[in-house]
Amino acid sequence: MSAQVIALTGGIGGAKLALGLYRVLPPHTLTLIVNTGDDFEHLGLRICPDLDTTLYTLADLANPELGWGRRGESWGFMQALEQLGGETWFRLGDADLALHVERTRRAARGEPLSAIMADLAGKLGVRAGIVPVSDTPIRTRLDTDAGELDFQDYFVRRRCAPRVRGVRFPGAAQARLAAPARAALASPALQAILICPSNPYLSVDPLLAVPELRAALRTARVPVVAVTPLVGGRALKGPTAKIMAELGVPQHAAAVAAHYGPLIDGFVLDSADAEERERIGCAVHVTATVMRSLADREHLAREVLSFAARLRPRRAP
Ligand code: FO1
C-alpha cells in the first residue's frame, strides 16, 4: 500500500497547502480532514464552507479572487432574492447553489455528510479524500463584545469586527470521527499528519475539540507537523492575528506552536520569522510559507513533507 498522508485543514489558507499536497503526492494517498465548525443552515440549505472551499480548490473550480465559491460564478439567484427582500448577507453563487441544494437533499434522506462529500468530490474528479471531521454537527460559537455569535454571523455578516473573548464548539465533545477519517488515521501506511496554515482558533481548534482526533494526534506513531499561519506576526488573510491579540496571546508564530503544544513534533516557520526558532519547543523547519502562486503551494508542500520524513517516527506508546 502506498504511503498515506493526512492533513487537517479549514479555510482558504488551509486549502492552498492542501492543493500543493494534492499536486505533489499521488492524489489517492492524501486525506484531508476538514473543519465543519463553520457549517450552518441558511435559506433552508446545508452550507459547509470549508468542505466546499477545499473541494472547489482541488477540483480547480475555485474563485481565485474570493478564495471561496466558484470561478466565473453568476449571481442571478442573489439578485432575485434581493428583489424579493430576502437575506443576502451571505452570498451564494448560482453554480455554488447547486452543491448546497444537492447536499441538503441527500442529507435529508439520511445520507452521512462524509458519504455525500466523497461522492460529490468523485463527480468533480477529485481523487483525494475530502472528509468532514465528523458526520454529526459541530458549531463554532464566539463569545464577543457583541454577545455570543454564530461563526458566519461573526465572520461574514459582521466582518470579524467584534472583539473575541472566547470560542467554543458545541457538538465537538460528543462527535465521533467520520469513518473515512478514522480509517485514514488507523492506516499502517500512514507517514505523517500535517496541520495546514489555517486559523488555529477558528479552523483547527474545532477539529482538535473532537476527542478521538485529539487522542489520535497524541498517540500517533508518525510525526505531526504544523505550518505557521503567521508571517511577521500577521496573517495574510483572515482574523488570526486580531483574535490572538484579543485573547491576550502574543501575535507570534511561536505562540501558535505553543498553542498546539505536545500535539506536534515539528513546526514550519516562515523565513521572515527565523529568529523565533529558539522559542519553539519542538523541531523547526524554516522556509518560505507565503503561497501566492501554484509553484509556491507545491514548494511548501514538498518542504513540509520532506521535513516530516526527516523527523523520527514516535515510539509506540
Ligand atoms: N465569505 C464571505 O466573506 N462572504 C460571503 O458572502 C461568503 C459566502 C460563502 C458562500 C459559500 C461558501 O462555501 C463560502 C462562503 N464564504 C463567504 C466563505 C465562508 O464564510 C468561510 O467560512 C470562510 O472563508 C472561513 O473559512
Residues whose N, C-alpha, C, O or C-beta is under 5 A from the ligand:
A	BS01	FO1	G11 I12 D38 C48 P49 D52 W68 G69 W89 F90 R91 L92 V156
